[in-house]
């Protein structure tokens, strides 16, 4: 996981996104332990409060589960929740931007679909 200090995306959101990516790629398993706030803060060289904010974002989404006095664990259906949210938020945003650009360039709906299909099959 890397943090881009020059990004417009807040560091705590980058931390949450990084944890989600690690879950999606299997680096962290559903039902398994997640990184601790202290570990994230040390490895990423960020304030522990910032690491905690990223973790708490995922707790609020139901991706991570806090256990008093024990390691935080990944929800058993975390991949499904992450995928559903990313489809909703991120894919919709990318498609909206693609449609806006296509309209600016006077591309028809069929032309956009053809471009997407060709790129998808590459």
C-alpha positions as CSV (number, residue, x, y, z in Angstrom):
1,X,0.0,0.0,0.0
2,X,1.3,3.4,-0.9
3,X,0.2,6.9,0.0
4,X,0.3,9.7,-2.5
5,X,0.8,12.9,-0.5
6,X,0.2,15.0,-3.6
7,X,-3.2,13.4,-4.3
8,X,-6.4,15.4,-3.9
9,X,-7.8,12.2,-2.1
10,X,-7.4,12.5,1.6
11,X,-4.8,10.2,3.2
12,X,-7.4,8.4,5.4
13,X,-9.4,7.6,2.2
14,X,-6.3,6.3,0.5
15,X,-5.7,4.1,3.5
16,X,-9.2,2.8,3.4
17,X,-9.0,2.2,-0.4
18,X,-5.6,0.4,0.1
19,X,-7.1,-1.9,2.7
20,X,-10.1,-2.6,0.4
21,X,-7.7,-3.3,-2.5
22,X,-5.7,-5.8,-0.3
23,X,-9.0,-7.5,0.6
24,X,-10.1,-7.7,-3.1
25,X,-6.7,-9.2,-4.1
26,X,-6.6,-11.7,-1.3
27,X,-3.7,-10.2,0.5
28,X,-6.1,-9.9,3.5
29,X,-8.6,-12.6,3.7
30,X,-12.3,-12.4,4.7
31,X,-12.7,-13.4,8.3
32,X,-9.0,-12.8,8.9
33,X,-7.1,-10.2,10.9
34,X,-6.6,-6.7,9.4
35,X,-3.7,-4.3,9.8
36,X,-3.6,-2.5,13.1
37,X,-3.7,1.3,13.4
38,X,-0.2,1.3,14.8
39,X,1.1,-0.9,12.0
40,X,-0.4,1.3,9.3
41,X,0.9,4.5,10.9
42,X,4.4,3.1,11.1
43,X,4.6,1.5,7.7
44,X,2.9,4.4,5.9
45,X,4.6,7.1,8.0
46,X,1.3,8.8,8.9
47,X,-0.2,10.1,12.1
48,X,-1.9,7.2,14.0
49,X,-5.1,9.3,14.1
50,X,-5.1,9.4,10.3
51,X,-4.7,5.6,10.2
52,X,-7.5,5.3,12.7
53,X,-9.8,7.5,10.5
54,X,-9.2,5.2,7.5
55,X,-9.9,2.1,9.5
56,X,-13.0,3.6,11.1
57,X,-14.3,4.5,7.6
58,X,-14.2,0.8,6.8
59,X,-15.8,-0.1,10.2
60,X,-18.7,2.2,9.4
61,X,-19.1,0.6,6.0
62,X,-19.2,-2.9,7.7
63,X,-16.0,-4.0,5.9
64,X,-14.0,-4.3,9.2
65,X,-15.2,-5.5,12.5
66,X,-13.8,-4.2,15.8
67,X,-13.4,-6.7,18.6
68,X,-12.6,-5.3,22.1
69,X,-9.1,-6.3,23.1
70,X,-8.5,-8.3,20.0
71,X,-7.3,-7.7,16.4
72,X,-9.8,-6.2,14.0
73,X,-11.2,-8.7,11.5
74,X,-12.4,-8.5,7.9
75,X,-16.1,-9.1,7.5
76,X,-17.1,-12.5,6.0
77,X,-18.8,-10.7,3.1
78,X,-16.3,-7.9,2.7
79,X,-15.5,-8.6,-1.0
80,X,-19.2,-8.5,-1.9
81,X,-19.7,-5.2,-0.1
82,X,-16.6,-3.6,-1.6
83,X,-17.5,-4.7,-5.1
84,X,-21.0,-3.5,-4.8
85,X,-19.9,-0.1,-3.5
86,X,-17.2,0.3,-6.1
87,X,-19.6,-0.6,-8.9
88,X,-22.1,1.9,-7.6
89,X,-19.7,4.8,-6.9
90,X,-16.6,4.4,-9.0
91,X,-17.9,2.8,-12.2
92,X,-20.8,5.2,-12.4
93,X,-18.4,8.1,-12.0
94,X,-16.1,6.8,-14.8
95,X,-19.1,6.1,-17.1
96,X,-20.6,9.5,-16.5
97,X,-17.3,11.2,-17.4
98,X,-16.9,9.0,-20.5
99,X,-20.4,9.9,-21.7
100,X,-19.7,13.6,-21.1
101,X,-16.4,13.4,-23.1
102,X,-18.1,11.4,-25.8
103,X,-20.8,14.1,-26.2
104,X,-18.2,16.8,-26.3
105,X,-16.5,14.9,-29.1
106,X,-19.9,14.3,-30.9
107,X,-19.6,10.6,-30.5
108,X,-22.8,8.6,-30.8
109,X,-24.0,6.1,-28.2
110,X,-23.2,3.3,-30.6
111,X,-19.7,4.7,-31.2
112,X,-19.0,4.8,-27.5
113,X,-20.3,1.3,-27.0
114,X,-18.1,0.1,-29.9
115,X,-15.0,1.7,-28.3
116,X,-15.8,0.1,-24.9
117,X,-16.4,-3.3,-26.5
118,X,-13.1,-3.2,-28.4
119,X,-11.1,-2.1,-25.4
120,X,-12.8,-4.7,-23.1
121,X,-11.9,-7.5,-25.6
122,X,-8.2,-6.4,-25.9
